Amino acid sequence: MRESESEEEVQVDNQVGLEFFGALKDFFDKEPRVLIWLLHTVAGKAEETLETVKGLPNETHKLMGQIRIAQELLWDNDRHDIVLETITGPDTKLGLMRAVALLARVRAMINENDDINDNVYASMLKDRLQDIVNMLYEILKAVMDHAEAKACEDSDP
């Protein structure tokens, strides 16, 4: 394949990716529960895949446990308007979408690498999991801040 054909293929892939992302972003505005469901599903699959790997540092499993807890808080409370209002905010929605994408990448990374216990891969995996934990904690903080602001609004005479 010539270089120009390869570049054209990359451009087409990028355009399709942008269209897909834009469509999902708009869809999640109308159906925020689906985004929580997607997070729940992808996190579960990532955790299942991680459990098949022997010899990973305990910290990796602790991070996955933190991800499980954070996503379950959203999953268990997805019927509350305050959660849905918060995750449809532009920054929060993008953070949640990024967390889902990183979880999917983590799962693929584990499946694609036979040397996942190699120090380099294990370190990359830990860093990605830590990024996801940070994103989910920021989202949970945004939900709590929004709930607090709403409570103050409701209590003002």
N, C-alpha and C positions, 0 to 999 in steps of 0.2 A: 504494500500500500504506500502510495506517495505521501509525502509530508503534508501537502495541501489537503488531501482527502482526510487525513487524520485530524488536522486542525478544524476542518469543516465538521467532522463527526463530534469533536469536543464542543464546538459552538452549538450544534444541534442539541447535544446532551444538556448543556448549560441552559439553553432556552427552555427545554422541556422541564428541567428541574425548577426553574424560576416560575413557570406556569403552574406546575404542580404545587409548589410551596404557596404561591399566591392563592390558589383555589382552596387549599387546606386552611390557610389563615382565615379566609373569608368564611369558610364552612364552620370553623370553630367559633366564630363570632355568634353564629346562630345556634350552634349545638356544642356548648362548652363541655357538657358531660361526656361527649365522645372523646374529647382530648384527655379527660381524666381516665376514661376507659382504656385509651391507647397507652397512656403512661402505665397503668396497672398491668396491662397485658405484656408490654415490652419489658417492664421491670421484672415480671414473673419469669419470662423466658430467659432473660439475662441471668437471673439468679439460678434457675435450673441449670443453665450451661456452666455457670461458675462452679456449682457444686460438683460437677464432673471432673474438675481439674484438681489433681492431687498435688500437695506440696506448696500451695500458695501461702504467703505470709498471713498470719491471723488478721493483720490490719486490713487486708483486702476483704475478708469476710465481714469484719466489723463495719466497713464502709457500705457493703452491700446490705447489711442489716439496717443501717441508718437510712438507706434509700428505701428499703421495704417499709419502714415505719413512716417515713414522710409521705410516700405515695399512698399508703393505707389511710393516713389521716385525711387526705384529699378524697380517696375512694369512699371511705365511710361517711363522709360529710357532703357528698356531691349533690344532695337534695337541698342544701341550704343556699338561699339566694346570695348570702354574703360571700360564699366561696365562688359561686358562679359569676357574680359581678366582678370579683377580684380577678379571676383568671381570664376574663374577657378584656381586661385592660391591656393596652398594647405592649407594655414592657413585660408584664407578667405572662401574657400569652406567648410571647416570643421566647421567654425564658423556659417555659414549660415545653414548648416545641423543641427547643434546643436540648433540653434534658432527655426527651424521648429519642431524639436523633443520636445523642451520645450513648444512650443505653443500647440502642440498636447497633451502633458502631462497636461498643464493648463486646456484645454477643458475637458479632462477626469476627472481631479481632481474636477472640478465644477460639472460635471454630476454625479460623484460617491458620492459626499458628500452632505448630507442634511443639515449639520451644517456648510456650507461654511461661514456663517456670524460669526461663532465662532471666537474669537480673534486669536486662534492658526492657524486655516485654512486661515483666512483673511490675517494674517501676512505672511504665507507661500506663498499664492497667490501673494501678493505684492512683495515679494522677488523674486519669479520666473519671474514676469513681469519686474521687474527692471533689472534682469540678461539679459532678452531678449532685452530690450531697449539698454543696454550697448553693447551687441553683435552687434546689428544692427547699432548702432552709430559707432562702430569700423569698420564695413564693409563699411559704407558710407565714413568714413575718409580714408580708404584704397583706395576707388574709387577716391576720390578727390586728394589724394597724387599721385596716379598713373597717373591721368589726368595732374597734375602739372608737374610731371617728363616727361611725354610724350610731353607736350607743350615746356618745356625747351629743350628737345632733338630736337624737330622740329625747334626751333628758332636758335639753334647753327649753325654757318656757316660751 
